[in-house]
Amino acid sequence: MGAAPFRTPTAGLGLAVASALAFGGSGPVAKPLIDAGLSPLSVAWLRVAGAALLLLPLAVRHLGALRRRPVAIVGYGLFAVAGVQSCYFAAIARIPVGVALLVEYLAPVLVLAFVRVVLRRRVSRAALVGVVLAVVGLANVVEVWSGARFDLLGLGLALAAACCQVVYFVLSESAGDGVGPVAMLGPGLLVGAVAMTVVARPWSMPWHLLTTAPEVRGHAVPAIVLVAWIAVVATVVAYLTGIAAVRRLSAPVASTVATLEAVIAALLAWLLLGEAMDAVQIGGGVLVLAGAVVAQRATPATAPEPEPVPVGS
């Protein structure tokens, strides 16, 4: 694919939907591995290391991109790959998959906060409406009136994943000069895998669990099949289509379409894991997604500076 970003909305929309579908299956497929005894960090490492191994020949071929854009690609590996996956898998070990993803999709609100507080640019009223919708919706999802029935650490980890997801969308778009999707993802996965190896310590992982067959809604599924799915489909396919979508649609539009991931994951969590949400939580989830869409479709007011800003543009 060409290195320079170009806008082709129809193809970009298809890629964004494909990415949301691929990403949406990661949590429901990974959770049986965690329930079987693997730590969330071990599952995240298997996902990233497996994907990095798969793309290793392409990563070596595109190491020149790491020399040209070291900060962007190292940041992508640490935050968009290692950070998102580690925090998300740690979150779903403590709270339901659907809730974790809905919290993670506060990312559009965080983008606006970055634009307003860090870049000191005004945001539109529509954007503020989106923030209010998302916050009210989140309050319903976690049912704050019930005395924080969800694990606070789990919610904090999901929020950390949202912060890392902001980096994913920003760098996917802004690092486009001279760095195509494969050149971005291959070295980025290597960086993420190395960083996670240091903290995950895979040499002490209970590898024998990969020979077991965890139950998925009453059916035994080989653990290695679940690992292969999250490495190939939910990582390689998901990230490649996601980066390509951002290049064609821009970060705000692509992240809006990506909110479909929360719907897909919640549906799969219900079908595969039996994690149903009640009517109040479903309504709250709709508000979170609506707030994310409104927030990202609202373009921040133009700043007087001539330089283009990747986020909120």
Secondary structure, 3 states (H helix, E strand, C coil): CCCCCCCCHHHHHHHHHHHHHHHHCHHHHHHHHHHCCCCHHHHHHHHHHHHHHHCHHHHHHCHHHHHHCHHHHHHHHHHHHHHHHHHHHHHHCCCCHHHHHHHHCCHHHHHHHHHHHHCCCCCCHHHHHHHHHHHHHHHHHHCHHHCCCCCHHHHHHHHHHHHHHHHHHHHHHHCCCCCCHHHHHHHHHHHHHHHHHHHHCHHHCCHHHHHCCCEECCEECCHHHHHHHHHHHHHHHHHHHHHHHHHHHCHHHHHHHCCHHHHHHHHHHHHHHCCCCCHHHHHHHHHHHHHHHHHHHCCCCCCCCCCCCCCCC
